[in-house]
Amino acid sequence: MDWITGRNPEVSGTYLVSSEFYVANGKRVFPYVAYYNEADEKWYKYNPFSEKLFDEPMESPVLGWIEVSILIM
């Protein structure tokens, strides 16, 4: 599977994203489960410890995404 880059998904849902963040000695890229909301065109962090699983917008840029089937309870 190849990462989809240069555009956001057309449908709201849960995706595996490649994101980057900066640390003291440089930047790190990592895969992450996130929710894309098509209505506001924002990505939201997955938080398994919150009643609302996707409650905080992502601040780190999304470099790419993959559509996957993920069962989250």
C-alpha positions as CSV (number, residue, x, y, z in Angstrom):
1,M,0.0,0.0,0.0
2,D,1.3,3.5,-0.9
3,W,0.7,6.6,1.2
4,I,-1.8,9.0,-0.4
5,T,-0.3,12.5,-0.3
6,G,-1.2,15.9,-1.6
7,R,-4.9,15.7,-0.7
8,N,-7.2,14.9,2.1
9,P,-9.7,12.1,2.1
10,E,-13.1,12.7,0.5
11,V,-15.0,11.0,3.3
12,S,-14.8,11.5,7.1
13,G,-13.4,8.4,8.9
14,T,-10.5,6.7,10.6
15,Y,-7.2,6.5,8.8
16,L,-3.6,5.5,9.4
17,V,-1.6,8.7,8.9
18,S,2.1,9.5,8.6
19,S,2.8,12.6,10.7
20,E,5.8,14.5,11.8
21,F,6.7,16.3,14.9
22,Y,9.8,18.1,16.1
23,V,12.0,17.2,19.1
24,A,15.1,18.9,20.4
25,N,17.5,17.0,18.1
26,G,15.4,17.2,14.9
27,K,12.1,15.9,13.5
28,R,10.5,12.5,13.8
29,V,8.0,10.9,11.4
30,F,5.7,8.2,12.7
31,P,2.5,6.4,11.8
32,Y,-0.6,7.3,13.8
33,V,-4.3,6.5,13.9
34,A,-6.4,9.6,13.3
35,Y,-9.9,10.7,12.3
36,Y,-10.5,13.0,9.4
37,N,-13.5,15.2,9.6
38,E,-14.6,16.2,6.1
39,A,-17.0,19.0,7.3
40,D,-14.2,21.1,8.9
41,E,-11.3,19.5,6.9
42,K,-9.3,18.7,10.1
43,W,-7.5,15.7,11.4
44,Y,-8.1,14.6,15.0
45,K,-5.9,12.6,17.4
46,Y,-7.0,9.2,18.5
47,N,-7.2,9.2,22.4
48,P,-8.2,5.7,23.8
49,F,-8.4,7.2,27.3
50,S,-11.1,9.7,26.5
51,E,-14.9,9.1,26.2
52,K,-14.8,10.9,22.9
53,L,-12.0,9.0,21.1
54,F,-11.1,11.8,18.7
55,D,-11.4,15.0,20.7
56,E,-8.2,17.0,20.0
57,P,-7.2,18.4,16.6
58,M,-3.8,17.3,15.4
59,E,-1.1,20.1,15.4
60,S,1.5,18.1,13.6
61,P,1.3,18.0,9.8
62,V,-0.1,14.9,8.1
63,L,2.3,13.9,5.4
64,G,0.2,11.1,4.0
65,W,-2.7,8.7,4.8
66,I,-3.9,5.2,4.1
67,E,-7.5,4.1,4.2
68,V,-7.8,1.1,6.6
69,S,-10.5,-0.7,8.4
70,I,-10.0,-0.3,12.1
71,L,-12.4,-1.4,14.7
72,I,-12.3,1.0,17.6
73,M,-14.4,0.4,20.7
